[in-house]
Amino acid sequence: MIVLDSSFIIAFHNSRDTHHPAASKTMKRLLKGEWGSALLPEYVFLEVVTVLAARRDLATAIRVGSILLNSRDVELVPCSDLFGETFAVFQTQAQGPVLSFADSAIVALARRRSTRFVATFDKGFARVDDLTVVP
C-alpha cells in the first residue's frame, strides 16, 4: 500500500508543475501495482480539489476529484476515525518544518495500515523515521 499526498496528485494533474515528470513516472509504477493499493485520506482529497480550484479552475478541480473518487486503484479513506491518531501525530512531531494536519493524517493512516510508502514531494515527510518517500 501507498498513501497519496496532495503534492503528488497535484503535480501529476498539472503539467506546469515542476514535479510533473517525476509524478508521471511514479503514477505509472503505481498503476502497475508496485505498491499495491493506493490510499487517499479524505483530508488530502479536500486539499487537492481546493488547490486545483484556486490554481487552475473549478472544472479542473471537479474533473480530478471525479477521477479520484471513481478510480479502482484509489481507496478514499474517511478521516473521522483517524482524528485522534492524527492529532497525536500533529502534537508530538519533532521540531523543524511542521507537518500540516492533513500530512499528520497521512502519517497516522500509514501507521494504522502498516505501510511505509508515501507518494509526496513534501520534504517534511523525510523526518518521519518509519516512512519512505516516493518518488
C-alpha positions in Angstrom: 0.0 0.0 0.0 1.0 3.6 -0.6 -0.6 6.7 0.8 -1.1 9.6 -1.6 -0.3 13.2 -0.7 -1.8 16.3 -2.4 1.6 17.4 -3.7 1.9 14.2 -5.7 -1.6 14.3 -7.1 -1.5 18.0 -8.0 1.9 17.6 -9.7 0.6 14.6 -11.7 -2.5 16.5 -12.9 -0.7 19.8 -13.6 1.7 19.7 -16.5 3.1 23.1 -15.5 4.2 21.8 -12.1 7.9 21.4 -11.6 7.4 17.8 -10.3 5.1 16.7 -13.1 7.6 14.5 -14.9 8.5 12.6 -11.6 4.9 12.4 -10.7 4.0 10.9 -14.1 6.8 8.2 -13.7 5.6 7.4 -10.2 2.0 7.2 -11.3 2.9 4.6 -14.0 4.6 2.5 -11.3 1.5 2.9 -9.0 -0.9 1.8 -11.8 1.3 -1.3 -12.4 0.7 -2.2 -8.8 4.2 -1.8 -7.5 2.9 -0.8 -4.0 -0.4 -2.5 -4.1 -3.5 -0.3 -3.4 -3.3 3.5 -3.1 -4.9 5.1 0.0 -6.3 8.7 -0.3 -7.1 10.3 3.1 -10.2 12.4 2.9 -8.2 15.5 4.1 -5.8 15.1 1.1 -8.8 14.9 -1.3 -10.0 18.2 0.3 -6.6 19.8 -0.3 -6.3 18.6 -3.9 -9.7 19.9 -5.1 -9.2 23.2 -3.2 -5.7 23.9 -4.6 -6.7 22.9 -8.1 -9.8 25.2 -8.0 -7.5 28.1 -6.8 -4.5 27.5 -9.1 -6.3 26.2 -12.2 -10.1 26.4 -12.2 -13.2 24.8 -10.8 -13.7 22.5 -13.8 -10.2 21.0 -13.3 -10.8 20.5 -9.6 -14.1 18.7 -10.4 -12.5 16.6 -13.1 -9.6 15.5 -10.9 -11.9 14.9 -7.9 -14.2 12.7 -10.0 -11.2 10.7 -11.3 -10.0 10.1 -7.7 -13.5 9.2 -6.4 -14.2 6.8 -9.3 -10.8 5.2 -9.6 -10.5 1.4 -9.0 -6.9 2.0 -7.9 -7.6 4.5 -5.1 -9.3 3.9 -1.8 -10.8 7.1 -0.3 -10.3 6.8 3.5 -12.6 8.8 5.7 -10.6 10.7 8.4 -13.2 11.0 11.2 -12.0 7.7 12.6 -8.3 8.8 12.3 -8.9 12.1 14.0 -7.4 11.2 17.4 -4.4 9.5 15.9 -3.9 12.4 13.5 -3.9 14.9 16.4 -1.5 12.8 18.3 1.0 12.8 15.4 0.4 16.5 14.9 1.1 17.4 18.6 4.1 15.1 19.1 6.1 15.9 15.9 9.7 16.9 16.3 11.0 20.5 15.9 11.6 21.6 12.3 9.3 22.1 9.4 5.9 21.3 10.9 3.7 18.8 9.1 0.2 20.1 8.4 -2.8 18.4 10.0 -3.5 16.7 6.7 0.0 15.5 6.5 -0.3 14.2 10.0 -3.3 12.2 8.8 -1.1 10.6 6.2 1.3 9.5 8.9 -1.5 8.2 11.1 -3.1 6.3 8.2 0.3 4.8 7.1 0.9 3.5 10.6 -2.6 2.2 11.0 -2.5 0.3 7.7 1.1 -0.8 8.2 2.5 0.8 5.1 5.7 2.9 5.0 5.3 4.3 1.5 4.0 7.9 0.8 3.8 9.4 -2.7 4.8 13.1 -2.0 7.1 15.9 -2.9 6.8 17.4 0.6 10.2 17.3 2.2 8.7 17.3 5.7 7.9 13.5 5.4 11.7 12.8 5.3 11.8 13.5 9.0 9.3 10.7 9.8 11.5 7.6 10.5 9.0 4.9 9.7 8.0 6.3 6.2 9.6 6.0 2.8 9.0 8.9 0.4 8.3 8.0 -3.2 9.5 9.1 -5.7 
